[in-house]
Amino acid sequence: MGRRNKPPIRLEIVGLSQWIFEACKQSSLSILGTLGKNRAGAMASVSTDVLSKLGNLPRELVELHSKIALIVIDFERAYGRRVEVKVFERSPNRFFDFILRKRVNKKEPGQEEPEFYVNGVRVFRGVPNSFSQLDEAIDNAFGSSRPQMS
């Protein structure tokens, strides 16, 4: 029997709502198909499109998810088809989540900074300005043993 091959690159983002992220990503993909590489226009269009679909969400929250969705789309394009992207509101590691919640208890719920993990290694905390900044953080985290592009 054949074993299922795991993707060589696993991007996990902790601190985002999965359903808002998926809505922003789907909207981004459809809008990028029509606008091409116009990122500024795509982000504005994604935000208004998602806001109209999802209703009473704060604009800042949708813009944050839209910006990260565009970065993830660039990540998938740069690293190939064998990339797996997962989004979590909280860390899937319950012990780590308990420790983190104790430390970040002073912030409002939903105000934590997103964290980006590649193959289990935290590479970035916060919101990257662009895919290039995230890619540079991956280079710094992995050095010469960088995940291979397919």
N, C-alpha and C positions, 0 to 999 in steps of 0.2 A: 504494500500500500504506500502511496506517495504521501509525503508530508507536505503540509501547507507551508510555503515559504513566507517568512515574515518580511515586511519591507525593511530595507536597510536603514531608512531614516524615519524616525517617529518624532513628530513635532507635537508637543503637548502644551496647551495654554491654560494656565490656572488663573481664575479670577474673572471670567466672562460668563455671561449667560449663553448656554448652548443654543437655545432656540432663537434668540436675537441674532447671535453670530451666524447661524445657518441662513436665516432670512436675509441678512446683509450680504452674505457670500453669494447666495443665489441671485439676488438683485444685482450685485456687482458683476457677476459673470454675464448676465443678460445685457447690462448697460455697457460693459466693456466691449462686448461684441459689436455694438452699434457705434460707440464713440472711438474705438481704437485705443490709443495709448494716452488719451487725455485724462490724466489722473484727477486733476482738480474738478473737471466737469463731472467725472464719474462719481467722485465722492459726494458732491452736492446732490447729484441725481439719486444716488443710492439712499442718502439720508431722507430726502423728501418722499421717495418711493416707499421705503420701509416705514416711515412715520405714518403715511396714509394707510398702509396695510395693517399695522399693529396697533394703532390707536394712541392711547394716552401714555406714551413713553417720553421721558425727558430727552430733548434734542441732543444734549451733550452725551448721553448714554448711547444713543444711536450713532452719533458721529464717531465715538470711540470704537464701537463694534465695526462700523463701516471702514474705518482706517485700518484696523487690524485685519479685516477680511481682505482688503486690497493687498496688504503685505503678504498674507498667507497665499493668495493667488499667485503673486510673484514668486514666492518660495516654492510652490508646487511646480511652476513653470521652469524655474532654475534647476531644481533638483530632480526633475523627471517624474515619471508616472508612479514610481514605487515609493511614494511618500505617503505616510499615514498621519493625518491631522486629527487630534482629539482636543476638545474644549471641555473644561471643567469649571464649575462655579467655585468649588473648593478642591483641595488636593485629594486625589484618590487614596492617599496614604492617611488613614484615620489618625494615627499617632502624630504625624507631622502636622496635620490639620489642627489637632488639639493644641499643640505647642504654638503654632502660628496664631491661632485665635487668641490665646493668652497674651501674646506679644503685641498684636495689632488691635487689641480690644478698644483702643481710644477712638478709632475711626468709625465713621458711620457704616452701616451695612451696605455692601456694594461699592464702597469707596476704596477698597484695596487695589493696589497696583497689580496689573496682570504680570505673570511670570511666564517665561518661555523656557521650555525644556526640550532638548534634542537628545533622543536616546537615553533619557533619564538624567541628563546633566543640565543643571540650570545654566542657561547662557545669557539671559537678559531679564531684568526686572524693570517694569514700567512700560511705556508705550514707545516703541521705536519710531523715529521720524520717517524712516523709509526701510525698504527691504535691505538696502546696502548697510544700514546700521546693524540690523539683525544678522546679516551675513558676516559682518566684521566681528560681531560678538561670538558667532560660531567659530570663526577662525581662531580667535583668542582663546576660547574654551578648549578646543581640540588640538590646536597646533598642527603638527604633522600627521596626526591620526584622524584628520577630518573625515566626516562621513562621506562616502563616495557617491558621486552623481551617477545616475543610470543612463 
